[in-house]
Amino acid sequence: MAERGVDAANAVQDRGWRLRHLPVLLAASAVVAALGAVAGGVLGGADAALGVAAGVAVTVVSYSLTTVVLAWADARNPQLVLPFGLGLYAAKFTLLGGVMVAVASTGWAGLIPLCLGIGAGVVVWTGAHIWWLSTVHSRRTRG
């Protein structure tokens, strides 16, 4: 239940530790969505702008849902993290696959920008999370 370097009593007292990184990741994602939408609009028009922004939004919703569900499961019983994580993973990728097939069947011009937005969202979310863990979080657990 507790992170390495943090004792269990402090983790129980600080109930917000599981979600503390979320605002930073959301802000980084909002920046990449805005920049991506502008770039998409300049390079490919309105469909590209919407596609990039929607792609980043798909990533944000997916990762935020995972973060909240796993934080909830871990707070209840750490043994729930694996089954909830795997079940959520299977459900999300099944839904994402269905949505991508449905969007692809429409012939929408924003499909490729949507995929690029998903990729950019993943890279930025992961990078921001690594940054947060290696700087902000590591200072909290050491001190």
Buried (B, 14 or more C-beta within 10 A) or exposed (E): EBBEEBEEEEBEEEEEBBBBBBEBBBEBBBEBBEBBBEBBBEEBBEBBBBBBBBBBBBBBEBBBEBBEBBBBBBBEEEEBBEEBBEEBEEEBEEEBEEEBEEBEEEEBBBBBBBBBBBEBBBEBBEEBBEBBEEEEBEEEBEE
